[in-house]
Amino acid sequence: MTPRRTRRNLKIRREPAFAKGLKGPKRPKGKTRARQQTLVAFVPDVSLPLEKILASRSRPATLTAMQTGRPSPGFIPPHGGYASLASYQKSLVVFQATRYFCERFLSVKDRTFDQMVQAARSGKQNIIEGSQASGTSKEMEIKLTSVARASLEELLEDYRDFLRARKIPEWEKTHAHAQRLRQLNRTPGANYDTFQKGIEHPDPGICCNVIIGLIKVTCFLLDHQIASLENAFLDQGGLREAMTRARLRSRGGRQ
């Protein structure tokens, strides 16, 4: 005979402990439910603009620079903008001219080929990096600008070695071509096209001397730029001083 199924001999199904958390929360009752409904009323409508959401609150709120898209008056000064620097503009011409010169007069297998191109690139790239780093470190800006100056001095000596190896004289300041080159350097917005005729001249002596003149002008600009950075640091200080001044202004405005 089949045993009679009674409540006593039925097996009770027990759920594992981890399954208890899978069930939905219990429906709140009484005061707890009323409180949750009250809190829901303060949840902002995400479809509204951020300014309207903050304005609808009872407490005044201040929008941050990330929320409004406008820069905040912080302690980091304006930085970058290297494209407007005369030193960068000239270093770009020197780099383009060096690429042309090496491909024309030097073998790709020659070690000097790579050294000259890298020195020209270092002069240009360190101006960019120094300009970008100036926002948080004036010391780094001065160091990188000095590295750019040193790289171009190395490059200048390579061009002079080229002239000495071929017994070609370097132009004096009174040379007619040197005076013409100075006039071209005063051209507003001068670029590679401005000096292309001299850089790509069939005579290697003229080509080399034109690039030497461009390097001298770039080094002159970098010397003045480094001196200006030094004076600015003595007058205004670095990032630490700017942070202190900004902090004092912020505390004074809240009092």
C-alpha positions in Angstrom: 0.0 0.0 0.0 1.1 3.5 -0.8 1.7 5.5 2.4 -0.8 8.2 2.9 0.6 11.6 2.2 0.2 13.6 5.4 1.6 17.0 6.4 4.1 15.3 8.7 5.8 13.1 6.2 6.0 15.7 3.4 9.5 17.0 2.7 9.9 20.7 3.2 11.8 22.3 0.3 14.4 24.7 1.7 16.0 27.3 -0.5 19.8 27.8 -0.3 21.0 30.8 1.6 22.4 32.5 -1.5 19.0 32.5 -3.2 17.4 34.5 -0.5 19.0 37.7 -1.8 17.5 37.1 -5.3 14.0 38.0 -4.2 12.8 41.5 -4.5 12.8 43.8 -1.5 9.8 43.7 0.7 7.2 46.4 0.2 7.7 49.1 2.8 4.8 49.8 5.1 3.7 52.8 7.1 6.2 55.6 7.8 9.0 54.0 5.8 6.9 53.9 2.6 5.8 57.5 3.1 9.5 58.6 3.6 10.6 56.9 0.3 7.8 58.6 -1.6 9.0 61.9 -0.2 12.6 61.3 -1.2 11.5 60.4 -4.8 10.1 63.9 -5.1 13.6 65.4 -4.7 15.1 63.2 -7.5 15.8 65.7 -10.4 14.5 65.1 -13.9 17.6 64.1 -15.9 16.1 65.3 -19.1 16.4 68.9 -18.0 19.6 71.0 -18.4 22.0 70.9 -15.5 21.5 74.6 -14.8 17.8 74.2 -14.4 18.2 71.2 -12.1 20.5 73.0 -9.8 18.4 76.2 -9.8 15.3 74.2 -8.8 17.0 73.1 -5.5 16.5 75.1 -2.4 20.2 75.5 -1.6 22.4 77.6 -4.0 24.8 75.6 -6.1 27.9 76.6 -8.0 28.6 75.1 -11.5 32.0 73.7 -12.0 34.2 74.3 -15.1 33.5 70.7 -16.3 29.7 71.2 -16.1 29.6 74.6 -17.8 32.4 74.1 -20.3 34.0 77.4 -19.2 37.5 77.5 -17.6 37.6 78.2 -13.9 39.8 81.0 -12.5 42.3 78.5 -11.0 46.0 78.7 -10.4 47.3 76.9 -13.5 48.3 79.7 -16.0 47.6 79.6 -19.7 50.1 77.2 -21.4 50.7 75.6 -24.8 50.3 77.9 -27.8 53.7 77.0 -29.1 52.6 77.5 -32.7 52.7 81.3 -32.2 56.3 81.2 -30.9 58.8 82.6 -33.4 61.4 80.1 -32.1 59.1 77.2 -32.9 58.3 78.5 -36.4 62.0 78.8 -37.2 62.8 75.4 -35.7 60.1 73.9 -37.9 61.8 75.3 -41.0 65.2 74.1 -39.8 63.8 70.6 -39.3 62.3 70.5 -42.8 65.4 71.9 -44.3 67.6 69.4 -42.5 65.5 66.5 -43.8 65.9 67.8 -47.4 69.7 68.4 -46.9 70.4 65.0 -45.5 68.4 63.2 -48.1 70.3 65.1 -50.8 73.9 65.1 -49.6 74.2 62.3 -47.1 73.8 58.5 -47.3 71.0 57.0 -45.3 73.6 54.5 -44.0 75.7 57.4 -42.7 75.5 57.8 -39.0 75.5 61.6 -39.4 72.3 61.4 -41.3 70.3 60.1 -38.4 72.1 62.3 -35.9 71.4 65.5 -37.8 67.7 64.7 -38.3 67.3 63.8 -34.7 69.0 66.9 -33.5 66.8 69.1 -35.7 63.7 67.2 -34.4 64.8 67.5 -30.8 65.1 71.3 -31.2 61.5 71.5 -32.5 59.9 68.9 -30.2 61.4 70.2 -26.9 60.0 73.7 -27.6 56.6 72.0 -28.0 57.0 69.9 -24.8 58.3 72.9 -22.8 55.4 75.1 -23.9 52.9 72.5 -22.9 54.6 71.7 -19.5 54.7 75.4 -18.6 51.2 75.2 -17.0 52.4 73.1 -14.1 56.2 73.5 -14.0 58.2 76.6 -15.0 61.3 74.7 -14.2 60.5 72.0 -16.7 59.7 74.6 -19.3 63.1 76.3 -18.8 64.9 72.9 -18.9 63.2 71.7 -22.1 63.8 75.0 -23.9 67.4 74.8 -22.9 67.6 71.2 -24.4 66.1 72.6 -27.6 68.8 75.2 -27.7 71.6 72.7 -27.1 70.3 70.4 -29.8 70.4 73.1 -32.4 73.9 74.1 -31.3 74.9 70.5 -32.0 73.2 70.6 -35.4 75.0 73.9 -36.2 78.3 72.2 -35.7 77.4 69.3 -38.0 76.7 71.8 -40.8 80.0 73.6 -40.1 81.7 70.2 -40.3 80.1 69.7 -43.7 81.6 73.0 -44.9 85.0 72.4 -43.5 85.2 68.9 -45.1 84.6 70.5 -48.5 86.6 73.7 -47.8 83.6 75.9 -48.3 83.7 79.2 -46.3 80.9 80.1 -43.9 79.2 83.4 -44.8 80.2 86.5 -42.8 77.6 88.9 -41.6 78.5 91.3 -44.4 78.1 88.7 -47.2 75.4 89.7 -49.7 73.6 86.4 -49.3 73.6 86.7 -45.5 72.1 90.2 -45.7 69.4 88.9 -48.0 68.7 86.0 -45.6 68.2 88.5 -42.8 65.6 90.3 -44.8 63.7 87.1 -45.5 63.8 86.3 -41.7 61.9 89.5 -41.0 59.1 88.4 -43.3 55.9 87.9 -41.2 54.8 84.3 -41.1 57.9 83.1 -42.9 57.9 79.3 -43.5 59.8 76.8 -45.6 58.5 78.2 -48.8 60.1 81.6 -47.9 63.6 80.1 -47.9 63.0 77.2 -50.4 65.0 78.8 -53.2 68.1 79.0 -51.0 67.6 75.7 -49.2 67.2 73.8 -52.5 69.9 75.7 -54.4 72.1 73.5 -56.6 75.2 74.8 -54.9 75.7 72.8 -51.7 77.6 75.8 -50.2 74.6 78.1 -50.5 72.2 75.4 -49.3 74.3 74.7 -46.2 74.9 78.4 -45.4 71.2 79.2 -45.6 70.4 76.5 -43.1 73.2 77.7 -40.9 71.7 81.2 -41.0 68.3 79.8 -40.0 69.8 77.9 -37.1 71.6 81.0 -35.8 68.3 82.9 -35.9 66.5 80.1 -34.0 69.3 80.0 -31.4 69.1 83.7 -31.0 65.3 83.5 -30.4 65.7 80.7 -27.9 68.3 82.6 -25.9 65.9 85.5 -25.5 63.1 83.1 -24.7 65.1 81.5 -21.9 66.1 84.9 -20.5 62.4 85.9 -20.5 61.4 82.7 -18.7 64.0 83.4 -16.1 62.8 86.9 -15.4 59.1 85.7 -15.3 60.0 83.1 -12.7 61.8 85.7 -10.6 58.8 88.0 -10.8 55.9 85.6 -10.5 57.4 82.4 -9.0 56.3 78.9 -10.0 53.3 76.7 -9.5 53.7 76.5 -5.7 53.5 80.3 -5.3 50.5 80.4 -7.7 48.7 77.7 -5.7 49.3 79.6 -2.5 47.9 82.8 -3.9 44.9 81.1 -5.4 44.2 79.4 -2.0 44.4 82.7 -0.2 42.0 84.3 -2.6 39.6 81.5 -2.3 39.6 81.6 1.5 39.3 85.4 1.5 36.3 85.3 -0.8 34.4 82.9 1.4 34.9 85.0 4.6 
